Amino acid sequence: MLVLLIYVKRYKLKGGYKMEVTERHSGKAVASMVLGIIGLIAWFIPLFGMPITIVGLVLGIKGKSSSKKGMAIAGIVMCIIGLVATLINASIGAYLGATGQL
């Protein structure tokens, strides 16, 4: 699911070419944003909303060092909103279930 982009730079030397490989991990930022969007929908069912938003939050934090920092921050914000909504929904459901009002 995560995309790892590899950029190859070539430098011409006297004896031939030297290749240097640099990696850009922008897939974590994109995955965080996608999971944030899904988490905003999945908070209705805490069993699905909680893991989705937590994974998206972790990927967003790790993706902040990538080239798509804005996407990572957007994913973090959406995941936090989804996580708070999921926790509120789970708390209300647990209260209603414990008092027999459900």
Secondary structure as UniProt FT lines:
FT   STRAND          5..12
FT   STRAND          17..24
FT   HELIX           27..42
FT   TURN            43..44
FT   HELIX           46..63
FT   TURN            64..65
FT   HELIX           69..99
//
